[in-house]
Amino acid sequence: MRHAMRLMGRHRLCELASSNGGSVACAVSALSFELEAAEWAEPWDALDAFPKAELSGCRVRIPLPDGYLVTLALNCIAGIALVEFAGQDSGRA
């Protein structure tokens, strides 16, 4: 059963977008829109929406332009996508 995802930790995305311009801000805006519209039954459903993402358990790493990264913790049963990290990708696990 698919669940509409509730986006939590949105402030991390807002901080990333406001502290960067151009392609990063546009990518964060598009990512926010897609996350708010997401309906996922399982964490791997996120890979359909974000083919360049990496899935590890319930965490999804989504690369953005210019070496930035967003890490989400997903609880699809509860319908929650938590932004755990949004910033420069420095090899975060």
N, C-alpha and C positions, 0 to 999 in steps of 0.2 A: 504494500500500500504506500503510495506516494504521499508526502507531507509537504505543505508549503513551509519553506524555511524562514524562520525569524532570524534576522541579522542582529547579532549582539557584538559589542566592541567596535561599533561604527566610528567612534571617535578616532580610532587609530587610522582608519582610512581617510577621514577628514583631515587629520594632521598631516598625513603623507601628501595628500592632494594640495593642501594649502602651502606646504613648504617646498613644493616642486611645481614647476610650470610645464607647459608643453605636453609632450607625449605621456609623461608620467601622470599628470593631472587628468588627462583625457582617459587613460587606461583605468585609473582608479574610479572615475565616474562611470565608465562602462561596466567595470567589475561590480560596483555597488548595485547598479541597476539589475544586472544578471543575477546577483545573489538574492536580491529582494524578490525576484520573480521565480526563483528556483523551487522546484518540487522534486525532492529526491527520496527514494525509498531506502537506498543504501549509499554509503560513502563513495563507492566507485561510480555512481551516477554522475558525480562531479566531473569525472574524466570525460564524459560525453560533452559536457558544456565547456570544459577547459582542456583540450587535448594535449597541451604542453605541460600540464600540471603533473605532479608526482603525488602518489597516494602511499601513505604509510600508516596502516591501522585506520584510525578515524581522523587522521590529520592529512590535509591537502596543502601542498606547497604550489602556489601559482606564481610563475615568473611574470614580471612586468618589464617594460622597456628600461634601458639604461642601468641594468643591474639591480633593479628593485624586486622585492618579493613580498607576497602576502601568504601567511600561514593561517589556515582555518582549522579549528577543531569542530568536527561534525557529530551531532547526535540526531540522526535522521528520525528515530522513533519519536523523540520529543520535538522534532522540527526546528532544531537550533543550529545555526552556523555562527561560531564564535571566532572573531578575528583575534588571534593570539599575537600576531606580529605583522607589522607593515613597515618596511624600510629597506635599507641596503642589504643585499644578499651577500653575506660574508661567510658563506659555507655553513649556514645554520642547518642543524639536523632536524 
